[in-house]
Amino acid sequence: MGERKLFKGIAAVVLAAALVGLIAAGASARTGSAKSPTAAKIKACALLPDTKSSTRYTLFDAPYLKAAFKKAKVPAQVLNALNDPQKQKSQAQQCLAKGAKVILLDQLNAASGKAITNLAVSQGAKVIDYDRLVVGSKAAYYVSFNNPGVGKLMGKGLIAALKAKGKYGSHPVVGRLNGGITDNNAHLFRQGYNSVLNPLYNNGTFKKPQSDDQYTDWDPIKGRQIFDQMLAQNGNKIDAMIAANDGLAGAVIASLKAHGLNPIPLTGQDATPTGVQFILAGWQTGTVYKSVKREAAASATLAIAIIKGQKVSLPAIAKQYKGVSQKVSGTRSVLLTPVWVTKKNYKLLFKDGFLKKKQVCVGEYAKYCK
């Protein structure tokens, strides 16, 4: 009896030891598998804002940035926050945890942009403000376009279209749909086109419609609602519109068609396939082409130089990618040159490899391409 008890006791101890071993092995395996995803180190991380404000982030920025880092053999990630500032901050934390030394940040708003920048700098990483400047932040550099210049191209393009239609001298009603109120670029675009339009409003050459000059959050649905309201309040008499990008221009066009109205002089931005199709069909006057390929390449070149410990020469990068080097709100910057695109020069987009002809000249729009 005593021997059986002793045997049972020994067996219990052995079983317990075996179970402890299994549990430990399982825990070790789980720990190893949990670590494996973060074990992959990266050197650079690009944080893009959304897919809603413009299709450019999916169509152009992401693939260009990925290709540039891959070519330089620099491990990198390109992430999109899907319009969620907290998600963008979480993505920044993940990038830093994986060892990122450079963050390319296209922020959603100034507050989250500063928070992400402060976090990165506190962990020894450098931040390049990509496309949108976080004014007053600790970012090391800023790469974008001459954004007031973008707005000026819109304003001048609208005036040229009004003159071509013979409406410039008949006190046309000219409205504006601005971008996102939290987007510093949207304010710079507005500054640019207002510098062209305001003197004409002030001297009575142009008239402002009711509900004019509103911010849309870059949301075409909101833009459509505002423009519908403009039409209702102004007896359907809107002679020309500044739309801050192609998505908002599309909203204006949808409203005009729904009301049975003819095309009007109308601006856009980003040279999207849909925007160019509307230009060819006569519904949109022009769009501002910003070579995202050059912007991404300039930003990646700068990031790679920092990561590899090479000398950073902003004037050289600016010259290489057809821009200028200067300070913007105290931040060392590379500003690239935008181009106004109309029916006359839209093939430039194909020549530059920005768009493919098959993206534009398809379906009902094929007949407009020569």
C-alpha positions in Angstrom: 0.0 0.0 0.0 2.8 2.4 1.0 4.7 1.4 -2.2 1.7 2.1 -4.3 1.3 5.6 -2.7 4.9 6.2 -3.2 4.6 5.2 -6.9 1.6 7.4 -7.4 3.4 10.3 -5.8 6.4 9.9 -8.0 4.2 9.5 -11.1 2.4 12.7 -10.2 5.7 14.6 -9.8 6.9 13.3 -13.2 3.6 14.2 -14.9 3.6 17.7 -13.4 7.2 18.2 -14.6 6.2 17.0 -18.0 3.3 19.4 -18.1 5.5 22.3 -17.0 7.9 21.4 -19.8 5.1 21.3 -22.4 3.7 24.6 -21.1 7.1 26.2 -21.2 7.7 24.9 -24.7 4.3 26.2 -25.8 5.0 29.6 -24.2 8.4 29.7 -25.9 6.9 28.9 -29.2 4.1 31.5 -28.8 6.7 34.1 -27.7 8.8 33.3 -30.8 5.9 33.5 -33.1 4.8 36.8 -31.6 8.2 38.3 -32.0 8.7 37.2 -35.6 6.6 39.9 -37.3 8.3 42.7 -35.4 11.7 41.0 -36.0 11.7 42.4 -39.5 13.5 45.6 -39.3 12.8 48.6 -41.4 14.7 51.9 -42.0 12.0 54.1 -43.5 8.3 54.5 -43.2 5.9 56.6 -45.3 2.6 57.5 -43.6 -0.1 58.4 -46.1 -3.3 60.1 -44.9 -6.3 58.5 -46.7 -7.9 57.2 -49.9 -10.8 59.7 -49.8 -9.3 63.2 -50.3 -7.7 62.0 -53.6 -7.1 58.8 -55.5 -3.5 59.9 -55.9 -2.3 58.1 -52.7 -3.4 54.7 -54.0 -2.7 55.2 -57.7 0.6 57.1 -57.4 2.3 57.8 -54.1 2.3 54.3 -52.6 3.7 52.4 -55.6 6.2 55.2 -56.4 7.6 55.3 -52.8 7.7 51.5 -52.5 9.6 51.2 -55.8 12.1 53.9 -54.8 13.0 52.3 -51.5 13.2 48.8 -53.1 15.6 50.1 -55.8 17.8 51.5 -53.1 17.6 48.3 -51.1 16.3 50.2 -48.1 13.7 48.2 -46.1 10.6 50.4 -45.8 6.9 50.3 -45.3 4.2 52.5 -46.9 1.0 52.7 -44.8 -2.3 54.5 -45.2 -4.2 55.8 -42.2 -7.6 55.7 -44.0 -8.5 59.2 -42.6 -7.9 58.2 -39.0 -5.4 60.4 -37.0 -5.2 57.8 -34.2 -4.5 55.1 -36.7 -1.7 57.1 -38.2 -0.1 57.7 -34.8 -0.4 53.9 -34.1 1.3 53.2 -37.5 4.1 55.6 -36.5 4.6 53.8 -33.2 4.8 50.5 -35.1 7.3 51.9 -37.5 9.5 53.2 -34.8 9.3 49.9 -32.9 10.6 48.2 -36.0 13.6 50.6 -36.2 12.6 53.3 -38.6 15.1 56.1 -38.8 13.1 58.3 -41.1 9.4 58.9 -41.2 7.8 60.5 -44.3 4.6 62.1 -42.9 1.6 63.2 -44.8 -0.5 64.3 -41.9 -4.2 64.4 -41.4 -4.3 67.5 -39.2 -1.8 69.7 -37.4 -2.3 68.3 -33.9 -1.8 64.7 -34.9 1.1 65.7 -37.1 2.9 67.4 -34.3 2.3 64.5 -31.9 3.7 62.0 -34.4 6.7 64.2 -35.2 7.5 64.7 -31.5 7.3 61.0 -30.9 9.6 60.2 -33.8 12.1 62.9 -32.8 12.1 61.7 -29.2 13.2 58.3 -30.4 16.0 59.6 -32.6 14.2 59.5 -36.0 14.0 62.3 -38.5 10.7 63.4 -40.0 10.2 64.6 -43.6 6.9 66.4 -44.0 5.6 64.8 -47.3 3.2 66.9 -49.4 1.7 68.7 -46.4 3.7 70.9 -44.0 3.1 70.6 -40.3 3.7 74.3 -39.5 5.9 74.8 -36.4 6.7 71.1 -35.9 10.2 69.5 -35.4 10.3 68.0 -38.9 13.7 68.1 -40.4 12.6 68.7 -44.0 9.5 69.3 -46.2 9.0 68.1 -49.8 6.0 69.3 -51.7 5.0 71.6 -54.6 4.7 75.4 -54.8 1.1 75.2 -53.4 0.2 78.9 -53.7 1.4 78.4 -57.3 -1.1 75.6 -57.7 -3.9 77.9 -56.7 -2.6 80.6 -59.1 -2.7 78.2 -62.0 -6.3 77.4 -61.2 -7.3 81.1 -61.0 -5.5 82.0 -64.3 -6.9 78.9 -66.0 -10.4 79.9 -65.0 -10.0 83.4 -66.3 -8.6 82.2 -69.6 -11.7 79.9 -70.0 -14.1 82.7 -69.2 -12.4 84.9 -71.8 -12.5 82.1 -74.4 -16.3 81.7 -73.8 -16.8 85.5 -74.1 -18.1 85.7 -70.5 -15.3 87.6 -68.8 -16.7 91.0 -69.5 -20.3 90.2 -68.5 -19.8 90.2 -64.7 -19.8 86.4 -64.3 -20.7 84.7 -61.1 -17.6 82.8 -60.0 -17.7 80.5 -57.0 -15.1 78.5 -55.0 -15.1 75.0 -53.4 -12.1 74.8 -51.1 -10.4 71.6 -49.8 -10.1 70.5 -46.2 -10.0 73.2 -43.4 -7.5 71.2 -41.4 -5.2 70.8 -44.4 -2.5 73.4 -44.6 -2.2 72.9 -48.4 -5.9 73.7 -48.9 -5.3 77.1 -47.4 -2.2 77.6 -49.6 -4.2 76.6 -52.7 -6.9 79.1 -51.6 -4.3 81.8 -51.0 -3.1 81.2 -54.6 -6.4 81.4 -56.4 -7.7 84.2 -54.2 -4.6 86.3 -55.1 -5.9 86.1 -58.7 -9.7 86.4 -58.1 -10.0 88.8 -55.2 -8.9 91.9 -57.2 -11.6 91.0 -59.8 -14.3 90.5 -57.0 -13.3 93.8 -55.5 -13.5 95.8 -58.7 -16.8 94.3 -59.7 -15.5 92.3 -62.7 -16.6 89.1 -61.0 -19.6 88.4 -58.7 -19.6 86.0 -55.7 -22.5 83.6 -55.4 -24.3 82.9 -52.1 -22.8 80.0 -50.1 -19.4 80.7 -51.8 -15.9 80.0 -50.5 -16.7 77.0 -48.3 -14.4 74.1 -47.1 -15.5 70.6 -48.1 -13.1 68.4 -46.1 -12.1 67.1 -49.6 -15.4 65.2 -49.6 -17.1 65.2 -53.0 -20.4 64.4 -51.3 -20.1 67.5 -49.2 -18.9 69.4 -52.3 -22.0 68.3 -54.2 -24.3 69.4 -51.4 -22.7 72.9 -51.2 -22.8 73.4 -55.0 -26.5 72.2 -55.1 -27.1 74.9 -52.5 -25.3 77.5 -54.6 -27.4 76.7 -57.7 -30.6 76.9 -55.7 -29.7 80.2 -54.1 -28.5 81.8 -57.3 -31.2 80.7 -59.7 -28.9 78.1 -61.4 -26.7 81.0 -62.5 -23.1 80.0 -61.7 -20.8 81.0 -64.6 -17.6 79.4 -63.4 -16.2 77.4 -60.4 -12.9 76.9 -58.7 -12.9 73.3 -57.5 -9.8 72.6 -55.4 -9.3 69.1 -56.9 -10.7 66.7 -59.5 -12.9 65.0 -57.0 -14.7 68.2 -56.2 -14.8 69.1 -59.9 -16.6 65.8 -60.4 -19.2 66.8 -57.8 -19.8 70.0 -59.6 -20.2 68.2 -62.9 -22.6 65.6 -61.4 -24.7 68.5 -60.1 -24.7 70.4 -63.4 -25.8 67.2 -65.3 -28.5 66.5 -62.7 -29.9 70.0 -63.2 -29.8 69.8 -67.0 -27.2 72.6 -67.2 -24.3 73.1 -69.6 -20.6 72.8 -68.8 -19.0 75.9 -67.2 -15.4 76.9 -66.7 -14.2 74.6 -63.9 -10.8 73.8 -62.4 -9.4 70.7 -60.7 -6.2 69.3 -59.4 -4.2 66.0 -59.3 -4.6 65.0 -63.0 -6.7 61.9 -62.1 -7.9 59.7 -65.0 -11.5 60.8 -64.3 -10.4 64.5 -64.3 -8.7 64.2 -67.6 -11.7 62.4 -69.1 -13.9 65.2 -68.0 -11.5 67.7 -69.6 -11.5 65.8 -72.9 -15.3 65.6 -72.8 -15.6 69.4 -72.2 -17.0 69.3 -68.7 -13.8 70.4 -66.9 -11.5 73.2 -68.1 -8.2 71.9 -66.7 -6.4 70.2 -63.8 -3.2 70.9 -62.0 -0.6 68.2 -62.7 1.7 67.7 -59.8 4.3 65.0 -60.7 3.9 62.7 -57.7 6.6 60.5 -59.3 9.1 63.4 -58.8 7.7 64.2 -55.4 8.0 60.6 -54.2 11.5 60.3 -55.8 12.7 63.5 -54.2 11.4 62.5 -50.8 12.8 59.0 -51.1 16.2 60.3 -52.3 16.3 62.6 -49.2 15.3 59.8 -46.8 17.8 57.3 -48.3 20.6 59.9 -48.0 19.8 60.3 -44.3 19.6 56.6 -43.7 22.9 55.9 -45.4 24.7 58.7 -43.6 25.3 60.6 -46.9 25.5 64.4 -47.2 22.1 66.0 -47.7 22.1 68.7 -50.4 18.6 70.1 -50.8 19.6 72.4 -53.8 21.0 69.3 -55.6 17.8 67.3 -54.9 15.6 70.3 -56.0 17.6 70.7 -59.2 17.4 67.0 -60.0 13.6 66.9 -59.6 12.8 70.3 -61.2 12.1 72.4 -58.1 13.6 74.9 -55.8 15.1 74.7 -52.4 14.0 77.2 -49.7 12.7 77.5 -46.2 8.9 77.4 -45.6 7.8 78.5 -42.2 11.3 77.8 -40.9 11.5 74.2 -42.4 14.1 73.4 -45.0 12.1 72.5 -48.1 12.1 71.3 -51.7 9.2 72.7 -53.7 8.5 71.2 -57.1 6.8 73.0 -60.0 3.2 72.2 -60.9 1.7 72.3 -64.5 -1.7 73.4 -65.7 -3.1 70.7 -68.0 -5.9 71.2 -70.6 -7.0 69.5 -73.8 -4.0 71.1 -75.5 -1.3 69.4 -73.5 -2.9 66.4 -71.7 -0.6 64.0 -73.6 2.2 65.2 -71.3 0.7 63.0 -68.7 1.2 59.9 -70.9 4.7 61.1 -72.0 5.8 61.4 -68.3 4.3 58.0 -67.5 2.0 59.6 -64.9 -1.1 58.1 -66.6 -1.5 55.5 -69.2 -3.6 56.1 -72.3 -5.7 53.1 -71.6 -6.7 54.6 -68.2 -8.2 57.7 -70.0 -9.1 56.8 -73.5 -11.6 54.1 -72.8 -15.3 53.6 -73.3 -17.2 56.8 -74.1 -14.0 58.8 -73.8 -12.0 56.9 -76.5 -13.5 59.1 -79.2 -11.9 62.2 -77.7 -8.4 60.9 -77.9 -6.4 61.4 -81.1 
